[in-house]
Amino acid sequence: MTVAEELPETPETDEPIKQRKNGLYPGVSDELAENMKTGWADTELHDLRPIAQAAETAARRAKLSARFPGERLVVPAGNLKVRSNDTDYPFRASVEYAYLTGNQTEDGVLVLEPRGEGHEATLYLLPRSDRENGEFWLSGQGELWVGRRHSLTESEKLYGIPVADVRELADALREATGPVRVVRGHDAGIEEALTDKVTAERDEELRVFLSEARLVKDDFEIGELQKAVDSTVRGFEDVVKVLDKAEATSERYIEGTFFLRARVEGNDVGYGTIAAAGPHACTLHWVRNDGPVRSGDLLLLDAGVETHTYYTADVTRTLPVDGRFSELQKKIYDAVYEAQEAGIAAVKPGAKFRDFHDAAQRVLTEKLVEWGLVEGPVERVLELGLQRRWTLHGTGHMLGMDVHDCAAARTEAYVDGTLEPGMVLTVEPGLYFQADDLTVPQEYRGIGVRIEDDILVTEDGNRNLSAALPRRSDEVESWMAQLKG
C-alpha cells in the first residue's frame, strides 16, 4: 500500500483539493482513492418539474432582453463569504439573479447572449461534485460535506434554461467581443474577466433597470408576499404567547421565538429582527436584542419571515408587555394609529408615492402641537421639519425580495413617482421619545411606538396584506389576552 503525497486535483483549478492544516489524515492512499470512486448508486433525478415561477422568470428575462438589444448581459448569483476561518455565512443569491432565474445556488451566473432580435439565455452552474477525483468527499464544499447539488441536466428541467458548467465561463468571457454589461458587487472573478469590456455607467444602467422592473409585482410575487405575511402573523402570535418567558430572560427570547417560525415556514428572517423593549424601542434598528423585558413597558417588534423564494414581510407592532396600555402609552399609540390610518388611506393608484408619508406626518405633527411638545402652527412645523425630532424616519418603502426593495431605482420612478396597481409598500409611522430628551415631559421619555403594515396597491385602492394582526389599541389588548389564555 502506498500513501499519496498530495490529494487529488480539482478540474477547475488543477491544484490539489485543500485540506485543513491540522487535519488528522495527512493523505489518501491509492487504494482508498480507488475505493471511493466506485460502488455508488445512480441518484440522477428524472421526474423533475419546472419551478413554480418558471413562466414569470422567463417573462422577466424577455423584458430585460428587449431593454438591451445586441448586448451581452451577465448577472451573477455571488459566492460564499467567509464568516470566520473555514466557516461561511449562509448563502443568499443576489436578488437580480434570483429574480431572473429562480435559482439560489452559489457561483451561478446568468448570461444573455445576443442572438438576432433577442437573446439566448444560459445558466452557468457548478455541476455535481466530482467522484472521479475525490472532490465529493475530500473538498470542504463536496457533496458529502454540504449536500448534493443538482446535476446540470436536472437544473435545465427545473429552471427552463440551457445550463452549462460555470467553471468554464470566466475564460469564455475573457475572449468575448461586443458590448457587455454585468451586475457588479457579487462575483469578483466574473468582474475580473470582464474588466476591460465594461464601464461603471453602463453597468449601473443594468442595475437600475432590474431594480425598477421589481416596482410592480406580478401575481406570483404577490402570492409569495402574502405567504410571508401570513407566516409573520403566526410568528407574532408565537411571541405574545411566551412574553412571560421573555420577561424571565431577555429580548433574545423574543428574537429566537420569531426565528423558529421563520425557519420552519420560510427560508429565514428577511432582516435582523428588532425586538426592542422599553427605551430600546426608540433605537430604530435595535438588533442587539439583549435587553430586559419588563411588565409595564412596551415591546416594539419589527420582524418579517422570508419565503423560500426570498420574498419578505416587514411588519411592526408595539405591544404592552403585560397586555394593557397605560393611559400615556395609549395616547401615544393611538396617535400613531391615527397617522397610519391616514397614510394607508392615501395609498391608491394614481397617487404620488410621497402622499402617504405626508398624510401620516401631518397627523403626527398635529398631535405634537396639540400636546405642547412643539410650537405651532402645524404648517410651520412641517415646513421646517421640526416634527422629525420625534418621528425620525420616512413613513414607508417598497417591499419585495429585499426588505427595502427597488433601492437602485431612479428617484423619479420611486420616491417622486406615482403608485400603480401591483406595487407593495410599507406604511409605518412612529413616535419616539428618547430617554435623554429634556424637551419633553419626563413621563414621555423612553416611549417608542411604531405600527407597520404591508400594503398592496390595487386597481381601486389598496389591500392590507397584514390585516390579520390587530392594530387598534383595544383590539391589541383583546388579542393579547386571548392568546395568553
C-alpha positions in Angstrom: 0.0 0.0 0.0 1.3 3.5 -0.8 0.2 6.8 0.6 -0.4 9.7 -1.8 1.9 12.7 -1.2 -0.9 15.1 -2.2 -4.6 14.9 -2.5 -6.3 14.7 -6.0 -6.6 17.8 -8.1 -9.8 19.6 -8.9 -10.7 20.2 -12.5 -11.4 23.9 -12.2 -8.1 24.8 -10.6 -5.6 22.0 -11.4 -4.5 22.3 -7.8 -4.8 19.8 -5.0 -8.0 19.9 -3.0 -7.2 22.0 0.0 -7.4 20.2 3.4 -7.2 21.6 6.9 -3.7 22.3 8.0 -4.1 20.3 11.1 -6.4 17.6 9.8 -5.9 14.1 11.2 -5.3 12.4 7.9 -2.1 13.5 6.1 -3.0 12.0 2.7 -5.1 9.5 0.8 -3.8 6.0 -0.1 -4.1 4.9 -3.7 -6.3 2.0 -2.5 -8.7 4.3 -0.7 -8.9 6.8 -3.6 -9.8 3.9 -5.9 -12.3 2.5 -3.4 -14.1 5.8 -3.1 -14.6 6.1 -6.9 -16.9 3.1 -7.1 -19.9 1.4 -5.5 -22.2 4.4 -5.6 -25.8 4.2 -6.9 -27.1 6.4 -9.7 -29.0 9.2 -8.0 -29.9 11.3 -11.1 -33.4 12.7 -10.7 -35.6 12.1 -13.8 -39.1 13.3 -12.8 -38.4 16.9 -12.0 -40.9 19.6 -13.0 -40.2 23.3 -13.6 -40.1 25.6 -10.5 -43.4 27.4 -9.7 -42.2 30.7 -11.1 -40.6 29.5 -14.3 -43.1 31.3 -16.5 -42.6 34.5 -14.6 -38.8 34.4 -14.7 -38.9 33.8 -18.4 -41.1 36.8 -18.9 -38.7 38.9 -16.8 -35.8 37.8 -18.9 -37.7 38.7 -22.1 -38.3 42.3 -20.8 -34.5 42.5 -19.9 -33.7 41.3 -23.4 -35.9 43.9 -25.0 -34.3 46.7 -23.0 -30.7 45.9 -24.0 -30.8 44.6 -27.6 -27.5 43.4 -29.0 -25.6 43.4 -25.7 -24.2 40.5 -23.6 -25.8 40.7 -20.1 -24.1 39.0 -17.2 -25.9 38.5 -13.9 -24.0 36.6 -11.1 -25.5 34.9 -8.1 -22.5 35.6 -5.9 -20.0 33.5 -4.0 -19.8 32.1 -0.5 -18.5 34.6 2.1 -16.2 33.6 5.0 -17.7 34.2 8.4 -14.6 33.0 10.3 -11.6 30.8 9.4 -13.2 27.9 7.4 -16.9 28.6 8.2 -19.1 30.5 5.7 -22.2 32.7 6.1 -25.4 31.0 4.9 -25.5 31.8 1.2 -28.2 34.1 -0.3 -28.1 34.6 -4.1 -28.2 38.2 -5.4 -31.7 39.5 -5.8 -31.2 40.3 -9.5 -30.0 36.7 -10.2 -32.8 35.1 -8.2 -35.4 37.4 -9.8 -34.4 36.4 -13.3 -33.8 32.6 -12.7 -35.4 31.3 -9.5 -32.0 29.6 -8.8 -30.4 30.2 -5.4 -27.0 28.4 -5.6 -23.6 30.0 -5.1 -21.3 30.7 -8.0 -24.2 30.6 -10.5 -24.2 33.2 -13.4 -27.0 34.0 -15.9 -25.7 35.1 -19.3 -27.9 36.5 -22.0 -26.1 36.3 -25.3 -27.4 38.5 -28.2 -29.0 36.4 -30.9 -30.8 38.0 -33.8 -33.5 40.3 -32.4 -33.2 39.0 -28.9 -31.0 37.0 -26.6 -30.3 33.3 -25.8 -30.1 32.7 -22.0 -27.7 30.3 -20.5 -27.5 29.4 -16.8 -23.9 28.6 -15.7 -23.8 26.5 -12.6 -21.4 24.2 -10.7 -22.1 20.5 -11.7 -22.4 17.8 -9.1 -19.1 17.4 -7.2 -16.7 15.0 -8.9 -16.4 11.4 -7.8 -13.5 10.6 -10.1 -11.0 13.0 -8.4 -12.5 12.6 -4.9 -13.9 16.2 -4.7 -17.2 14.8 -3.4 -15.7 13.6 -0.2 -12.4 15.5 0.1 -13.4 19.1 -0.6 -15.0 21.1 2.1 -17.7 22.0 -0.5 -18.0 18.4 -1.6 -21.4 16.7 -1.6 -20.7 14.5 1.4 -19.9 17.7 3.4 -22.5 20.2 2.4 -25.1 18.2 0.4 -25.9 17.2 -3.1 -26.1 19.8 -5.9 -28.4 19.3 -8.8 -26.8 18.0 -12.0 -26.7 20.3 -14.9 -29.4 18.2 -16.7 -31.6 18.4 -13.6 -31.2 22.2 -13.4 -32.3 22.6 -17.0 -35.5 20.9 -16.2 -36.1 23.0 -13.1 -35.3 26.4 -14.4 -36.3 26.0 -18.1 -32.9 27.5 -19.3 -30.0 25.7 -21.0 -27.3 25.0 -18.4 -23.5 24.9 -18.7 -20.5 24.4 -16.4 -19.7 27.7 -14.7 -16.0 26.7 -14.3 -15.5 27.4 -18.0 -17.3 30.8 -18.0 -14.6 33.2 -16.9 -12.2 32.1 -19.8 -15.1 32.4 -22.3 -15.9 35.9 -21.1 -12.3 37.0 -21.4 -12.5 36.1 -25.1 -15.9 37.6 -25.7 -16.3 40.6 -28.0 -19.0 43.2 -28.3 -20.8 45.3 -25.7 -21.2 43.7 -22.3 -23.0 44.7 -19.1 -22.6 43.0 -15.7 -24.4 43.3 -12.3 -21.5 44.3 -10.0 -20.7 43.5 -6.4 -21.4 39.8 -6.3 -18.7 37.9 -8.1 -15.1 39.3 -8.3 -13.9 36.6 -10.6 -16.5 37.3 -13.2 -15.9 41.0 -12.9 -12.2 40.5 -13.4 -12.8 38.5 -16.6 -14.8 41.5 -17.9 -12.7 44.3 -16.6 -11.7 45.7 -20.0 -15.1 45.2 -21.5 -17.5 47.1 -19.2 -18.0 50.5 -17.8 -19.4 51.6 -14.4 -22.0 53.8 -16.1 -23.4 51.1 -18.4 -23.4 48.5 -15.6 -25.3 50.9 -13.3 -28.0 51.3 -16.1 -28.5 47.5 -15.9 -28.7 47.5 -12.1 -31.2 50.4 -12.2 -33.4 48.7 -14.8 -33.6 45.5 -12.8 -34.4 47.5 -9.7 -37.2 49.3 -11.4 -38.5 46.1 -13.0 -39.4 45.0 -9.5 -41.5 48.0 -8.6 -44.7 46.4 -9.9 -45.2 42.8 -8.6 -46.7 40.0 -10.7 -49.3 37.6 -9.3 -46.6 35.1 -8.2 -44.8 37.7 -6.2 -48.0 39.0 -4.6 -48.8 35.4 -3.6 -45.3 35.0 -2.1 -45.6 38.2 -0.2 -48.9 37.2 1.3 -47.4 33.8 2.4 -44.5 35.7 4.0 -47.0 38.0 5.9 -49.2 35.1 7.0 -46.2 33.3 8.5 -45.2 36.6 10.1 -48.6 36.9 11.7 -48.1 33.5 13.2 -44.7 34.5 14.4 -46.1 37.5 16.3 -48.7 35.2 17.9 -45.9 32.9 19.0 -44.1 35.8 20.7 -47.2 37.0 22.6 -47.7 33.5 24.0 -44.2 33.5 25.5 -43.8 37.0 26.8 -43.6 35.6 30.4 -40.5 33.6 29.4 -39.0 36.7 27.7 -39.5 38.6 31.0 -37.6 35.9 32.8 -34.7 36.1 30.2 -34.3 38.9 27.7 -35.3 40.3 24.3 -33.3 37.4 22.8 -36.2 35.0 23.8 -38.5 37.1 21.5 -35.9 37.1 18.7 -35.4 33.3 19.0 -39.1 32.6 19.1 -39.8 34.5 15.9 -36.8 33.0 14.2 -38.2 29.5 14.9 -41.3 30.3 12.9 -39.3 31.9 10.1 -37.1 28.8 9.7 -39.9 26.3 10.0 -42.2 28.0 7.5 -39.8 30.0 5.4 -36.1 30.4 4.4 -35.1 32.8 7.1 -36.0 36.2 8.6 -36.0 38.8 5.9 -33.8 41.2 8.0 -32.5 41.3 11.6 -35.4 41.1 14.0 -35.9 44.2 16.1 -37.2 43.1 19.5 -37.0 46.4 21.3 -38.4 46.6 24.8 -38.7 49.7 26.9 -36.5 52.6 25.8 -34.8 50.3 23.2 -37.9 51.0 21.1 -36.5 54.5 20.5 -33.5 53.0 18.7 -34.8 52.5 15.1 -32.7 49.5 14.2 -32.2 47.9 17.6 -31.0 44.4 16.7 -28.8 43.6 19.7 -31.9 42.3 21.4 -30.0 41.8 24.7 -32.1 44.0 27.0 -34.6 43.2 29.7 -38.4 42.7 29.0 -40.4 44.3 31.8 -44.0 44.4 32.7 -45.4 47.9 32.3 -43.1 48.6 29.3 -43.9 48.5 25.6 -42.3 46.0 23.2 -41.7 47.2 19.7 -41.4 44.1 17.5 -40.4 44.7 13.9 -39.9 41.4 12.1 -40.6 39.5 8.9 -40.5 36.0 7.6 -38.7 35.5 4.2 -40.2 32.8 2.0 -38.2 30.1 0.2 -38.3 32.3 -2.9 -36.8 35.3 -1.0 -39.9 37.4 -0.6 -40.1 39.1 2.8 -42.7 40.5 5.0 -42.0 43.6 7.1 -44.4 44.2 10.0 -44.2 46.1 13.2 -46.5 46.0 16.3 -45.9 47.8 19.6 -47.3 45.7 22.4 -47.8 46.3 26.1 -45.7 43.6 27.8 -48.3 43.0 30.5 -51.2 43.2 28.0 -52.6 46.6 28.9 -51.5 50.0 27.7 -51.1 52.7 30.4 -53.0 55.9 29.8 -50.0 57.8 28.3 -48.9 54.8 26.3 -52.4 54.5 24.8 -52.4 58.2 24.0 -49.1 58.0 22.1 -50.1 54.6 20.5 -53.5 56.0 19.3 -51.8 59.0 17.7 -49.5 56.7 15.7 -52.5 54.5 14.8 -54.4 57.6 13.6 -51.4 58.6 11.5 -51.1 55.2 10.0 -54.8 55.2 9.1 -54.3 58.5 7.2 -51.3 57.1 5.5 -53.0 53.9 4.4 -56.0 55.8 3.1 -53.6 57.8 0.8 -52.3 54.6 -0.9 -54.1 54.2 -4.2 -53.3 54.1 -7.9 -52.5 57.5 -9.4 -51.4 58.9 -6.0 -47.9 60.2 -5.6 -45.6 57.9 -3.6 -45.0 60.7 -1.1 -48.7 61.2 -0.4 -49.0 58.5 2.3 -45.9 59.9 4.1 -47.2 63.4 4.0 -50.6 62.4 5.3 -49.1 60.4 8.2 -46.6 63.2 9.1 -49.4 65.8 9.2 -51.3 63.8 11.8 -48.3 63.2 14.0 -47.4 66.9 13.8 -50.9 67.9 14.8 -50.6 65.7 17.9 -47.2 67.1 18.8 -48.5 70.6 18.6 -51.7 69.7 20.5 -49.6 68.1 23.3 -47.5 71.3 23.5 -44.2 69.5 22.6 -43.5 71.8 19.7 -44.7 75.3 18.9 -47.2 75.6 16.0 -48.7 76.3 13.7 -48.7 72.9 12.1 -47.7 74.2 8.6 -44.7 75.9 10.1 -43.6 72.7 11.9 -43.9 70.7 8.7 -42.1 73.3 6.6 -39.2 73.3 8.9 -39.3 69.5 9.6 -39.3 70.1 13.3 -41.5 67.1 14.0 -38.7 64.9 12.8 -37.1 65.1 16.3 -39.7 62.6 17.3 -40.8 60.9 14.0 -37.3 60.4 12.7 -37.8 58.2 9.6 -39.8 58.1 6.4 -43.2 56.5 6.6 -42.5 53.6 4.3 -40.7 51.9 1.4 -41.2 49.4 -1.4 -41.2 45.8 -0.3 -40.3 42.6 -2.2 -37.2 40.4 -2.4 -35.4 43.0 -0.4 -36.9 44.4 2.7 -36.1 47.8 1.2 -36.8 46.7 -2.4 -36.1 48.5 -5.6 -33.5 50.7 -3.8 -31.5 51.4 -7.0 -34.5 52.7 -8.9 -34.3 56.3 -10.2 -35.8 58.8 -7.8 -38.3 59.9 -10.4 -39.5 56.4 -10.7 -39.7 55.7 -6.9 -39.9 58.4 -4.3 -41.1 61.1 -6.8 -43.1 58.5 -8.8 -46.8 57.5 -9.0 -48.3 54.5 -7.4 -49.6 51.7 -9.7 -51.6 48.5 -9.1 -49.2 45.7 -8.1 -46.8 47.9 -6.1 -46.3 46.7 -2.5 -45.1 49.1 0.2 -45.0 49.5 3.9 -46.8 52.2 5.9 -45.0 52.6 9.2 -45.3 55.9 11.1 -43.8 56.2 14.6 -43.2 58.4 17.5 -40.0 58.1 19.6 -39.3 60.0 22.8 -35.7 59.3 23.6 -34.8 58.5 27.2 -32.5 61.6 27.4 -34.8 64.1 25.6 -35.1 67.0 28.0 -37.5 68.8 25.7 -40.4 66.5 26.6 -42.0 65.8 30.0 -40.3 63.0 31.9 -43.2 60.6 31.6 -42.8 60.6 27.8 -39.1 59.7 27.9 -38.2 56.2 26.8 -41.5 55.5 25.0 -41.3 54.5 21.3 -44.2 53.4 19.2 -44.3 52.2 15.6 -47.1 50.4 13.7 -46.2 49.0 10.3 -48.3 47.1 7.7 -47.6 45.8 4.2 -49.9 47.4 1.7 -50.7 46.2 -1.9 -51.9 48.9 -4.4 -55.0 47.5 -6.1 -57.0 48.8 -9.1 -59.4 50.6 -6.9 -57.4 51.4 -3.8 -55.3 49.1 -1.6 -55.3 45.9 0.4 -53.6 45.5 3.7 -51.7 42.1 3.4 -51.1 42.1 7.2 -54.7 43.0 8.3 -54.9 39.7 10.3 -52.8 41.4 13.0 -54.8 43.8 15.2 -53.8 47.4 15.1 -56.3 49.5 17.2 -55.2 49.7 20.8 -58.3 48.0 22.3 -58.1 45.2 19.7 -54.4 44.7 20.5 -55.3 44.2 24.2 -58.1 41.8 23.5 -55.9 39.8 21.0 -53.1 39.5 23.6 -55.5 38.4 26.3 -57.0 35.8 24.1 -53.5 34.4 23.1 -52.4 34.4 26.7 -55.5 32.4 27.7 
